[in-house]
Amino acid sequence: MTRRMLPNRRACYTTTLRWYNTDYAVSISLFDDDAPAEVFITGAKAGSDVQAVSRDAAIVIRLALQFGCPLSVMHHAVTREEDGATTPIIGLLVEEMDREHGRVVEATKLRIDEGAEV
């Protein structure tokens, strides 16, 4: 298995994720082909267990993406409640990345098609 190297400069966007009444800033950067490359999450109290777990979840997702694991595989692999909802922070991160990434790529394509600067 080969790790896909990140370009030195890459597109990045930030969104907000709400988990257990706390807002988290989620930044997602992209490979040159617009595929998600890495994720960072901040918002939990510094030094808390939640901060450590959310930061480690983002690291695991980054490594999985860089070694070629698609978001859809991660999305289906995470723990879910009986109603299908994801509750662990890693599941919510993957879900949010999947949802937001589609929106950002489509918006970028629309701007390019309309001749706008990106």
Secondary structure as UniProt FT lines:
FT   STRAND          12..19
FT   TURN            20..21
FT   STRAND          22..30
FT   TURN            32..33
FT   STRAND          36..42
FT   TURN            46..47
FT   HELIX           49..66
FT   TURN            67..68
FT   HELIX           71..77
FT   TURN            82..83
FT   HELIX           89..113
FT   TURN            114..115
//
